[in-house]
Amino acid sequence: MKISYYIDTDSLYIDLNSKQSAESKEVSEGVVIDYDTEGKVVGIDIDNASKKIDLKGD
């Protein structure tokens, strides 16, 4: 698993494995799940992440 935060777009991407995304679905406002060709979750993209998640870790 790899977690990447992009400050310029305020987005957080959680990469669950190395498979490539074949399909994406927005499951709630600003939260997109990426699926591989077998329908398994490969990643999660969260827009406006700093407003939804405590990124400071306090």
Secondary structure, DSSP 4 states (H G I P E B T S, - for coil): -EEEEETTTTEEEEE-SSPPP-EEEEEETTEEEEE-TTS-EEEEEEETHHHHS-TT--
